[in-house]
Amino acid sequence: MFPKRLFIIIVFLILIIGFSNKILAVPNGTGTTIEIEQDLSKPLISNNPNSLSIENNEVIIQNNDSEKIKLFNLDESDTNVFITLIDNANKLLIYKNGGKVNSLSLKNIDISSLIDNLQNSYAKEEITSLKIYGYTLSPKRVLKNYLDIAGNDTNKTLKAKIVSDSNLKLYYSASNIDNMSTFATSSTMTNTWANLSGSTNNGTLTSFALAPSPTTSSGQIVTSGWDGNNI
């Protein structure tokens, strides 16, 4: 005969697991970031609900009812565009080339379906580059990702302005803290910030270093002074 006490324990565990799943369940699309780099010589046209199109110098999203909603305009001189879409608190935040240009209600837009349609377009080579993050990016990180695009003219111009002066003595970048292209995060183990100007004036950081172990003897998680949203 099946032990009554064991049966009660199993039922109790099933109820706990089921309850936990309901509490911890995250709705589809919540806290999602979509990055699209698009060569504008490629056509991107779709008539599907929850899809993205570029038509007549406009970036357009279609909602569940196939209603076309303009996200932003393109300039006549644009040859490519970097689009960032962030699902945040029931709103879709829209960035063009690292800067916020619009926001929409997500009431009639399904992010999961949008991602599926974008992935299909990417598989058909209709989209130049596509990245999906399971979390929201900060405005600083959105801008950094845009500036990090290979061949980005804006990035080249900024770098040229920064390093062209022979009298430059200090040049620090949190996306290159050791002059070896290391991007600083909360798990970065260092107390030195490399000076990229070419001189030897490296910075010494206080309360930024991590011990070799990620936890203290009492089990507390140790993090550095970096928050991972640095430019």
C-alpha positions in Angstrom: 0.0 0.0 0.0 1.3 3.5 -0.9 2.4 5.2 2.4 0.0 8.0 3.3 2.7 10.3 4.6 4.7 10.1 1.3 1.6 10.7 -0.7 0.9 13.9 1.3 4.5 15.1 0.8 4.3 14.5 -3.0 1.0 16.4 -3.3 2.4 19.2 -1.2 5.5 19.5 -3.4 3.4 19.5 -6.6 1.2 22.4 -5.2 4.3 24.4 -4.2 6.0 23.9 -7.6 2.8 24.9 -9.4 2.3 28.0 -7.2 5.9 29.0 -7.6 5.7 28.8 -11.4 2.6 31.1 -11.4 4.4 33.6 -9.1 7.7 33.6 -11.1 6.2 33.3 -14.6 7.3 36.2 -16.8 4.8 37.2 -19.6 6.1 36.7 -23.1 8.3 39.6 -24.3 8.5 41.4 -20.9 12.0 43.0 -20.5 13.1 42.3 -24.1 15.5 44.3 -26.2 15.7 44.0 -30.0 18.6 45.4 -32.0 18.5 45.6 -35.8 21.3 46.9 -38.0 19.9 47.4 -41.5 21.6 48.1 -44.8 19.0 50.3 -46.5 19.9 49.0 -49.9 18.1 45.8 -48.8 14.3 45.9 -49.0 12.5 45.1 -45.8 8.8 44.8 -46.5 6.2 42.7 -44.7 2.4 42.6 -44.6 2.2 40.3 -41.6 0.8 41.3 -38.3 3.5 42.2 -35.7 6.2 42.8 -38.3 8.7 45.5 -39.2 9.0 47.2 -42.5 11.0 50.1 -44.1 8.9 51.9 -46.7 9.2 55.4 -48.3 12.0 56.4 -45.8 9.8 55.4 -42.9 10.4 52.6 -40.3 7.0 51.0 -39.7 5.6 48.4 -37.4 2.4 46.5 -38.0 0.3 45.6 -35.0 -2.1 42.7 -34.4 -4.7 44.2 -36.7 -2.1 44.8 -39.5 -2.4 48.6 -38.8 0.8 50.4 -39.9 2.4 52.6 -37.3 5.3 54.8 -38.1 8.2 54.6 -35.7 10.4 57.2 -37.2 11.6 58.8 -40.4 14.8 58.1 -42.2 17.0 60.8 -43.7 17.6 60.9 -47.5 21.3 60.6 -46.7 21.0 57.4 -44.6 22.6 54.4 -46.0 22.0 52.2 -43.0 20.2 52.4 -39.7 20.6 50.9 -36.2 17.2 50.3 -34.6 16.7 49.4 -31.0 13.3 48.3 -29.7 12.8 47.9 -25.9 9.8 46.3 -24.3 9.6 48.1 -20.9 6.6 48.5 -18.6 4.0 47.8 -21.4 5.7 50.4 -23.6 7.8 50.0 -26.7 10.8 52.3 -26.5 12.2 53.1 -29.9 15.8 54.2 -30.6 17.4 55.3 -33.9 21.2 55.2 -34.1 21.5 55.1 -30.3 19.0 57.9 -29.5 15.5 57.6 -28.3 13.0 58.9 -30.9 9.6 57.5 -30.0 7.5 55.2 -27.7 4.3 53.3 -28.2 1.8 51.4 -26.1 2.2 47.6 -26.4 -1.5 47.1 -26.0 -2.0 45.8 -29.6 1.6 44.6 -30.4 2.8 41.1 -29.6 6.6 41.2 -29.0 7.0 37.4 -29.3 5.3 37.4 -32.7 7.4 40.4 -33.7 10.6 38.5 -32.8 9.5 35.5 -34.7 8.9 37.6 -37.8 12.2 39.4 -37.5 14.0 36.1 -37.1 12.3 34.8 -40.3 13.4 37.9 -42.2 16.9 37.5 -40.9 16.9 33.9 -42.0 15.9 35.1 -45.5 18.9 37.6 -45.4 16.4 40.5 -45.5 18.0 41.9 -42.3 21.7 42.7 -42.0 22.1 42.0 -38.3 19.7 41.0 -35.5 20.2 40.6 -31.8 17.7 39.7 -29.1 18.3 40.3 -25.4 16.2 38.8 -22.6 16.4 42.0 -20.6 16.1 45.8 -21.1 19.2 47.8 -22.0 19.9 51.1 -20.4 20.0 54.3 -22.7 23.8 54.3 -22.1 24.2 50.7 -23.3 22.0 51.4 -26.3 24.2 54.2 -27.3 27.4 52.2 -26.7 26.2 49.3 -28.8 25.5 51.7 -31.7 28.9 53.3 -31.3 30.6 49.9 -31.3 29.3 49.0 -34.7 32.2 48.2 -37.0 32.7 50.9 -39.5 30.4 53.3 -37.7 31.3 56.8 -39.0 30.1 58.5 -35.8 32.3 56.3 -33.8 35.3 57.0 -36.0 34.7 60.7 -35.7 34.4 60.7 -31.9 37.6 58.6 -31.6 39.4 60.9 -34.0 38.4 64.0 -32.0 39.5 62.4 -28.7 42.9 61.1 -29.7 44.1 63.6 -32.3 45.5 66.2 -29.8 49.1 65.5 -29.1 48.7 67.3 -25.8 46.2 64.7 -24.6 47.3 63.3 -21.2 44.3 61.4 -19.9 41.8 59.2 -21.9 39.8 56.7 -19.9 37.0 54.5 -21.4 34.9 52.1 -19.3 34.5 50.0 -22.5 38.2 49.5 -22.6 39.5 49.6 -19.0 42.8 47.7 -19.6 43.7 48.9 -23.2 42.8 45.3 -24.2 39.2 46.0 -25.1 37.8 44.7 -21.8 34.3 46.1 -21.0 33.8 46.7 -17.3 31.0 44.8 -15.5 30.1 44.1 -11.9 32.3 41.0 -12.1 35.4 42.7 -13.4 38.4 42.0 -11.1 40.6 45.1 -11.3 41.7 48.2 -9.4 43.5 49.8 -12.3 42.0 51.9 -15.1 44.3 52.1 -18.1 45.1 55.5 -19.6 44.5 55.2 -23.4 46.2 58.4 -24.3 49.6 56.7 -24.6 51.1 58.2 -21.4 51.6 56.2 -18.2 49.0 57.9 -16.0 46.9 54.8 -15.2 44.1 55.4 -12.7 43.9 53.5 -9.3 40.3 52.6 -8.4 39.1 52.5 -4.8 36.3 50.0 -3.8 36.2 48.6 -7.4 38.4 45.5 -7.0 37.1 42.0 -6.5 38.6 39.3 -4.4 39.5 36.1 -6.2 36.4 34.5 -4.7 33.0 35.8 -5.8 31.6 35.5 -2.3 32.8 36.4 1.2 33.3 33.9 4.0 29.7 34.5 5.1 28.3 33.8 1.7 27.7 37.4 0.6 28.0 38.0 -3.2 30.8 40.4 -4.0 30.6 42.8 -6.9 32.9 45.5 -8.2 32.1 49.2 -8.5 31.2 48.9 -12.2 27.5 48.6 -13.1 27.9 47.4 -16.7 26.3 50.4 -18.2 29.5 52.3 -19.0 30.4 54.0 -22.2 
